[in-house]
Structures are given as C-alpha cells and as structure tokens.
Amino acid sequence: MVNLSSLVEATVMFVATNIDDFVVLMVFFGQARGDRAAALRVVAGQYLGFGAILVVSVIAALGAQLLPRSAIAYFGLVPIMLGLRAAWTTWSHRDDDEDDGDSRGRPGVGTATVAAVTFANGGDNIGVYVPVFAVAGPSGMPGYVVVFLIGVGLWCALSRRIAEAPPVAELLERWEHVVLPVVFIGIGLAVLIKGTNSG
C-alpha cells in the first residue's frame, strides 16, 4: 500500500530525474507538429523507453545485476549516433527549397527513435530508482511504478502543449534542424562522461 510520503517521494523523484527528457520531448513534439500519428508515435516511444528503464530498475533492485555499472555509460552512444544521423540529414538537404524542408529535410519521428533516446538517457534514472526500489521491496515498488507511468503521460501532454504554443512552435520550426542533433549528441556525451566517471 502506498502512503502519502511515498507518493510525494515518487513524484519528486520522477520530476528530478526526467527534466532533461522534458526538453527532448518538446523537440520531438516540435517535429511532430500538425501530425497526430507522429505525436502518438512520440508518446508510444516515450512509454516504451521509460518502460524499459523501469524493467531494468525493478530487476536490478530485486537482485539480478543485468549489466556492470560501467556498461550503462555506453548507452550514450545511441543518442550520439542518432544526433549524427540527424545532422547528416540536415546537411545533405541544406540546398533544398524551403517548401520542401518538411517533407525531405526533416528526419521522421519514429517510435523506435524516441524509445532508444529515452532509454539511453535513463542511466541516471536507473541509478536513482534501483536503491529506492530495493528499499521499497516488492510490495512498495508497484506504487512508484504507477506514479512514474502517470508522470510520463503528464510529461508528454505538457511538453506537447508547450511545443505547440505559437512562440515556441516558431522557435522550434526555425531551429529544430540544429537543436535536434545538438540535444541528442549532448545527451549522449553526458551519459558517456557520467557513466565512465562513476564506473
């Protein structure tokens, strides 16, 4: 059974460990602007990636060490590769007409891409969740998981609303070809550096 203090702790934990994901989600929703199917793919990818983080955290907390701690750092290579691919796509379409930018120069928003970036960016989450889940035990973990999954839905709704607000939408539209690769590569480098320093 979840008490009020656990609820507050779970909420604070979710917000603190997912602020960077909020920024990434705004970029993804900026790409998906005006395309309901693409927005749904972003939500599905976020849930898949975050679900994988929770599965690893729960299993690790129950005592099964899936990976050595140092291996988590190398998840950072995933967003770096995605960032480099996005940069290459932008570069290779730099001479396209402005009207063709949306259809040819903008990389698509795929469920697998969102899930991969979310999971690769989850090293910090796993590091925080595992000890808390271990202390909570099998009876306390479900409460945290439910709060986190509700949090993902709220995170998606809020980041989409902000990304589609006219001033933010205009900014993302103008700069997303630069922002997307920079954010992905930045996340990857941060994961690599933190992981290798703590390993």
C-alpha positions in Angstrom: 0.0 0.0 0.0 1.3 3.5 -0.9 1.3 6.1 1.7 1.3 9.9 1.1 5.0 10.3 1.8 5.9 7.6 -0.7 3.6 9.3 -3.2 5.3 12.7 -2.7 8.7 11.0 -2.9 7.8 9.2 -6.1 6.5 12.4 -7.7 9.7 14.4 -6.7 11.9 11.6 -8.0 10.1 11.5 -11.3 10.4 15.2 -11.9 14.0 15.4 -10.8 15.1 12.5 -13.0 13.2 13.5 -16.1 13.7 17.2 -16.6 16.1 16.5 -19.5 13.5 14.2 -21.0 11.0 17.0 -21.0 13.3 19.1 -23.2 13.8 16.2 -25.6 10.1 15.6 -25.7 9.5 19.2 -26.7 11.9 18.8 -29.6 10.2 15.5 -30.7 6.7 17.1 -30.4 8.0 20.1 -32.3 9.0 17.7 -35.2 5.6 16.0 -35.0 3.7 19.4 -35.0 0.4 19.0 -37.0 0.8 15.3 -37.4 -1.4 13.4 -34.9 0.1 10.0 -35.9 3.6 11.3 -35.3 2.6 12.7 -31.9 1.2 9.3 -31.0 4.5 7.7 -32.0 6.3 10.1 -29.7 4.1 9.1 -26.8 4.4 5.4 -27.6 8.2 5.7 -27.9 8.4 7.5 -24.6 6.4 4.8 -22.8 8.4 2.0 -24.4 11.8 3.6 -23.5 10.7 4.5 -20.0 9.1 1.1 -19.5 12.4 -0.5 -20.3 14.1 1.7 -17.7 11.6 0.6 -15.1 12.0 -3.1 -16.1 15.8 -2.9 -15.7 15.5 -0.9 -12.4 13.0 -3.4 -10.9 15.0 -6.5 -11.9 18.3 -4.9 -10.6 16.5 -3.9 -7.4 15.4 -7.5 -6.9 19.0 -8.6 -7.1 19.6 -9.6 -10.6 22.5 -7.4 -11.9 21.9 -7.3 -15.7 24.9 -5.2 -16.6 28.0 -4.0 -14.9 27.6 -0.4 -13.8 30.3 0.8 -16.2 28.3 -0.6 -19.2 25.5 1.9 -18.7 27.8 4.6 -19.9 27.9 3.1 -23.4 24.1 3.6 -23.8 25.3 7.2 -24.6 26.5 6.0 -28.0 22.8 5.6 -29.1 21.7 9.2 -28.9 25.2 10.3 -30.3 24.6 8.1 -33.4 21.0 9.4 -33.8 22.3 13.0 -33.4 24.9 12.5 -36.1 22.3 10.9 -38.4 20.0 13.9 -37.9 22.9 16.3 -38.5 23.8 14.4 -41.7 20.2 14.5 -42.9 20.1 18.3 -42.3 23.4 18.8 -44.1 22.5 16.6 -47.1 19.3 18.7 -47.6 20.8 22.1 -46.9 20.2 23.2 -50.5 16.6 22.1 -50.7 13.9 24.7 -51.2 12.3 26.0 -48.0 9.0 24.5 -49.1 10.5 21.0 -49.3 12.1 21.1 -45.9 9.3 19.5 -44.0 8.9 16.5 -46.4 12.6 15.9 -47.2 14.9 17.7 -44.8 13.3 16.9 -41.6 14.0 13.4 -40.1 10.9 11.5 -39.3 9.6 10.9 -35.7 9.7 7.2 -35.1 8.6 5.2 -32.0 11.9 3.3 -32.0 14.0 6.5 -32.1 12.1 8.1 -29.2 12.3 4.8 -27.2 16.0 4.5 -27.9 16.8 8.1 -26.8 14.6 7.8 -23.7 16.3 4.5 -22.7 19.8 5.7 -23.5 19.2 8.8 -21.4 17.9 6.7 -18.5 21.2 5.9 -16.8 20.7 8.5 -14.1 17.1 7.2 -13.7 18.3 3.6 -13.2 21.0 4.8 -10.7 18.3 6.6 -8.6 15.5 4.1 -8.9 17.4 0.9 -8.1 18.3 1.7 -4.5 14.9 3.2 -3.8 13.1 0.2 -5.3 15.4 -2.1 -3.3 14.4 -0.4 -0.1 10.7 -0.3 -1.0 10.7 -4.0 -1.7 8.3 -6.0 -3.9 5.3 -4.6 -2.0 6.3 -0.9 -2.3 7.6 -0.9 -5.9 4.2 -1.0 -7.7 3.3 2.3 -6.2 6.4 4.0 -7.6 5.9 2.4 -11.0 2.2 3.6 -11.2 3.2 7.2 -10.2 6.0 7.2 -12.8 3.8 5.9 -15.6 1.2 8.5 -14.8 4.0 11.1 -14.8 5.1 10.0 -18.3 1.6 10.7 -19.6 1.5 14.2 -17.9 5.1 14.9 -19.2 4.0 14.1 -22.8 0.8 16.2 -22.5 2.6 19.2 -21.0 5.7 19.1 -23.3 3.4 18.8 -26.4 1.3 21.8 -25.3 4.4 23.9 -24.8 6.0 22.8 -28.1 2.8 23.7 -30.0 2.4 27.2 -28.4 2.9 29.7 -31.2 6.1 31.4 -30.0 7.8 28.0 -29.0 6.5 26.4 -32.2 8.0 29.1 -34.3 11.3 28.9 -32.5 11.4 25.1 -32.9 10.5 25.3 -36.5 13.3 27.8 -37.2 16.0 26.0 -35.2 14.9 22.3 -34.9 17.4 21.2 -37.6 20.2 22.5 -35.3 18.5 21.7 -31.9 17.8 18.1 -32.6 21.3 16.9 -33.3 22.8 19.1 -30.6 20.4 17.8 -27.9 20.9 14.2 -29.0 24.7 14.4 -29.1 24.7 16.4 -25.8 22.7 13.7 -24.1 24.9 11.0 -25.4 28.1 12.8 -24.3 26.6 13.5 -20.8 25.7 9.8 -20.4 29.2 8.7 -21.5 31.0 11.1 -19.3 28.9 10.5 -16.2 29.0 6.7 -16.7 32.7 6.5 -17.2 33.4 8.8 -14.2 31.2 6.7 -11.9 32.4 3.4 -13.2 
